[in-house]
Amino acid sequence: MEPDPDAASGAARRPGAFPGIAPAQLRTERLLLRGWRPADREPFAAMNADPDVMRWIASGVLDPVTSDALRARLRREWLRSGRGVWAVERGEDGAFLGFCGLTAPAWGGPRSATGDVEVGWRLARDAWGYGYASEAAAAALRVAWDDLGLQSAVALVHPDNERSLGVGERLGMRVVGTTRHRASGWEVLVLRATRPAGPQAPASDGARPSQGAPDLRPGTVARADDAAATAPADRSGKMSA
């Protein structure tokens, strides 16, 4: 029987338990960002098998075995690093929507950025268009600033992924360079968010990003409310470039 990942990460990851460790779960206005559960297996695999969701993920669609391996890697990162990618659940009905969180990018990017943490997201197709990715990623960035004490975070986005570029824009991220995904050869944009000056709102309050965020690609960024995914994936499906 598959172990419950919440049992492995819950108590030690409770909000405020230790400085430098992300909370096990967060509540925003509409979402619950939480640990992984056995019941997530099927909706996670369905999301990863959807060609629309995986269009800008370099691995392409994932079979169930590869999807399970990715989920196991995401769970292990919590145990190893004290932060990682949460499962995203809709608060009103408990529906699994996808994932969002803070991870170590596996990439061959600019040397100046190799120590960064990546903020990443991937949502099921029927969760697009509601602003969920922006809401979840904004909460993840507040954890990066307030719980982990980071000064910056990056996102890796294919230049044609207009929905994810729109999310980055609403988060106040700026394009700082490009990097090439080694397996696919894709050249992707490196977006960076920097720690704001002054006190931050709690990560659980669901506050939306600043409306004054910069336009990442003037004249080309779609103002969609949500995004399917951020960075391309490696052969196992992990977000990386």
Residue pairs with C-beta under 8 A, 6 or more apart in sequence:
2 38
2 41
4 37
4 38
5 35
5 36
5 37
5 75
5 78
6 24
6 34
6 35
6 36
6 37
8 75
8 78
8 79
9 24
9 35
9 75
9 78
9 79
10 24
10 35
11 17
12 18
12 21
13 21
13 22
13 23
13 24
13 35
13 78
13 82
14 23
14 24
15 23
15 24
15 25
15 26
15 147
15 204
16 23
16 147
17 23
18 82
19 147
19 149
20 82
20 147
20 148
20 149
21 82
21 83
21 147
21 148
22 82
22 83
22 84
22 101
22 102
22 143
22 147
22 148
23 143
23 147
23 203
24 34
24 35
25 32
25 33
25 34
25 35
25 86
26 32
26 33
26 34
26 86
26 139
26 143
26 203
26 204
27 33
27 91
27 204
27 206
28 91
28 135
28 136
28 138
28 139
28 203
28 204
28 205
28 206
29 135
29 205
29 206
29 207
30 90
30 91
30 92
30 132
30 135
30 206
31 88
31 89
31 90
31 91
31 97
31 132
31 135
31 136
31 139
31 206
32 88
32 89
32 90
32 91
33 86
33 87
33 88
33 89
33 100
33 101
33 136
33 139
33 140
34 86
34 87
34 89
35 75
35 78
35 86
35 87
36 71
36 74
36 75
36 87
37 87
39 96
40 71
40 87
40 96
41 68
41 71
43 96
43 124
44 67
44 71
44 87
44 96
44 99
45 62
45 64
45 67
45 68
46 124
47 53
47 98
47 122
47 123
47 124
47 125
48 54
48 61
48 62
48 66
48 67
48 70
48 237
49 61
49 62
49 63
49 64
49 67
50 61
50 124
50 125
51 60
51 61
52 125
52 228
53 122
53 123
53 124
53 125
53 228
53 229
54 60
54 61
54 62
54 228
54 229
55 161
55 228
56 157
56 158
56 160
56 161
56 164
56 228
56 229
56 232
57 122
57 229
57 231
57 232
57 233
57 237
57 239
58 181
58 183
58 184
58 186
58 232
58 233
58 234
58 241
59 66
59 232
59 233
59 234
59 235
59 236
59 237
62 70
62 237
66 236
66 237
67 237
69 236
69 237
70 236
70 237
70 238
73 236
73 238
74 84
74 85
74 99
74 103
74 238
75 84
77 83
77 84
77 85
77 103
77 104
78 84
81 104
83 101
83 102
83 103
83 117
83 143
83 148
84 101
84 102
84 103
85 99
85 100
85 101
85 102
85 103
85 120
86 99
86 100
86 101
86 136
86 140
87 96
87 98
87 99
88 96
88 97
88 98
88 99
88 100
88 121
88 123
88 132
88 136
89 95
89 96
89 97
90 97
90 127
90 132
96 124
97 123
97 124
97 127
97 132
98 121
98 122
98 123
98 124
98 127
98 132
99 120
99 121
99 122
100 119
100 120
100 121
100 122
100 123
100 133
100 136
100 137
100 139
100 140
101 119
101 120
101 121
101 140
102 117
102 118
102 119
102 120
102 140
102 143
102 144
102 148
102 153
103 117
103 118
103 120
103 238
103 239
104 117
104 118
105 116
105 117
105 118
105 154
105 156
105 231
105 239
105 240
105 241
106 234
106 238
106 240
107 114
107 156
107 179
107 181
107 182
107 240
107 241
108 179
108 180
108 182
108 241
109 156
109 177
109 179
109 190
109 241
110 176
110 177
110 179
110 190
113 154
113 176
113 177
113 190
113 192
116 152
116 153
116 154
116 192
117 144
117 148
117 150
117 153
117 154
118 153
118 154
118 155
118 156
118 230
118 231
118 239
119 137
119 140
119 141
119 144
119 153
119 154
119 155
119 171
119 193
119 230
120 155
120 156
120 229
120 230
120 231
120 239
121 133
121 136
121 137
121 164
121 167
121 227
121 229
121 230
122 228
122 229
122 230
122 239
123 132
123 133
123 226
123 227
123 228
123 229
125 228
127 226
128 163
128 224
128 225
128 226
128 227
128 228
129 224
129 225
129 226
130 225
130 226
131 208
131 225
131 226
132 226
133 163
133 164
133 167
133 226
133 227
134 167
134 170
134 171
134 208
134 209
134 225
134 226
135 206
135 208
137 167
137 171
138 171
138 207
138 208
138 209
139 203
139 204
139 206
140 203
141 153
141 171
141 193
142 200
142 201
142 202
142 203
143 203
144 150
144 153
144 195
145 195
145 196
145 200
146 200
146 202
146 203
147 203
150 195
151 194
151 195
152 192
152 193
152 194
152 195
153 192
153 193
154 176
154 190
154 191
154 192
154 193
155 164
155 168
155 173
155 190
155 191
155 193
155 230
155 231
156 179
156 188
156 189
156 190
156 191
156 230
156 231
156 232
156 239
156 240
156 241
157 164
157 165
157 168
157 188
157 189
157 191
157 230
157 231
158 164
158 186
158 188
158 189
158 231
158 232
159 165
159 187
159 188
159 189
159 217
161 227
161 228
161 229
161 230
162 220
162 221
162 222
162 224
163 222
163 224
163 226
163 227
163 228
164 227
164 228
164 229
164 230
165 189
165 216
165 217
165 221
165 222
166 221
166 222
166 223
166 224
166 225
166 227
167 226
167 227
167 230
168 191
168 216
169 213
169 214
169 215
169 216
169 221
170 208
170 209
170 213
171 193
171 209
171 213
172 193
172 196
172 209
172 210
172 212
172 213
172 214
173 191
173 192
173 193
173 213
173 214
173 216
174 191
174 192
174 214
174 216
175 189
175 190
175 191
175 216
175 217
176 190
176 191
176 192
177 189
177 190
178 187
178 188
178 189
178 190
179 187
179 188
179 190
179 241
180 186
180 187
180 188
180 241
181 187
181 188
181 232
181 234
181 240
181 241
183 234
183 235
184 232
186 232
186 241
188 231
188 232
188 241
189 216
191 216
201 207
215 221
229 239
230 239
231 239
231 240
231 241
232 239
232 240
232 241
233 239
233 240
234 240
